[in-house]
């Protein structure tokens, strides 16, 4: 075996090993993506609307809202079961839905903003 070929193989093996280490480090920070934890869902607040306006999830799901608007918004349950503080741009609020049912909510600052979570 020539020294040049051996050096290239060692360099290649080192690069592959480094890539695997970096991928492993990212996966441990990012967390499980295969449903290994509790179910999760996301609602985005954009253009003075909750998107999606109707979301159906399983019991036990944690829903996260993120405000993409430059205006302050809230996530306030119509029946008073949950309420977020005012959310600034890129701030989030989360709520776990342990019981089946239909949960309507609105923005306390912009009451025309309404949406529904259906928990099955």
N, C-alpha and C positions, 0 to 999 in steps of 0.2 A: 504494500500500500504506500502510495506516495505521501509525503508530508503535507503537501498542499491539499490533497483530497481529505486527509484526516482532519486537518484544521477546519475545512469547510463543514465537514460532518459535525464536528464538535460545536462549531458556531451555530449550525442549524438546530442541533439538539438543545443547546442553551437557549436559543430564541423560542423554541417550542415550549420548553419548560417555563420560561418567563411568562409567555402568553397564558399558559394554564394557571399559573399562580395568580396572575392579574384577573383572569376570568373568575377564579374561585373567590378572590377577595371581593369582586364586584357582586357576585351572587350572594355572599353572606351579608353584604350591606343592603342589597335590594330586597332581600327576603324571598320567601317562596312565591312562585308565580303559577304553580300547578294546583291551586286550591287546597294546599296543605294546611292553611289556617282558616279562620272564620271567613265566610263569604263577604265580599265587599262590593260596593257600587259607588258610582260617582255622579253628581249633578253639577253642571257648570252654570254659573250665573253670568250671562252675556246679553248685552243689548236689552237690559231691563226685563229679562225673562229667565226662568229656570229651564234648563235643557238637559234631559227631556222633561216635558211638562207632566208626563205620567210615567212612572217607573214601577215595574213589578219586580219584587225580590222575594227570596225565601225567608222564612223565620230565622232570626239570628244574624241577618245581614247588617253590617255597618255601612251606612251611607255617608259619604263625605261630600260636602258642598264646597266649591271654590269660587270666589268672586273674581271674575275677570273684568268687571266694569271699574271705571274710575270713581264711581259713586258708592257711597256706603249702602249696604243692604243687610237685611236680617233673614233668618229662616225661623218662622214662628208658626207653630202648630195651631190650627184653628180651635182645637179642643184644649189647648193649653198644656199638652203633654211634653213639649220641648220648645225651647226658644234659644236662639243664638244671640250673642251680643252683636252690635253693629260690625259688619265685616268690611274691612278696607280692601283695596285692590290686592289680589293674590292671597288673602287670608282664607283660612278654611274653618269649617265647623263639621263635626261628625255626630251621628246619632245611631245607636244600635236598636234595631227593631226586633224585640223578643217575642212579641205577640202578633198573631195574624190579625189583619184588619185593613181598613182604608184610612189613611192619614192625609188630610188636606193641610196645606200650609201656605203662608203668604209672607210678603215682606212688610213689616210694620211701618216702614218709611214710604213704601210705594204699594199701597193695598191692592192695586190692580194686578200686581205680580202674584200669581197663584199657581199651585202645582199639586200633584197627588202622588203619594207612595202607596202602592198596593202590596201588602205583605201576605204571602200565602203559606 
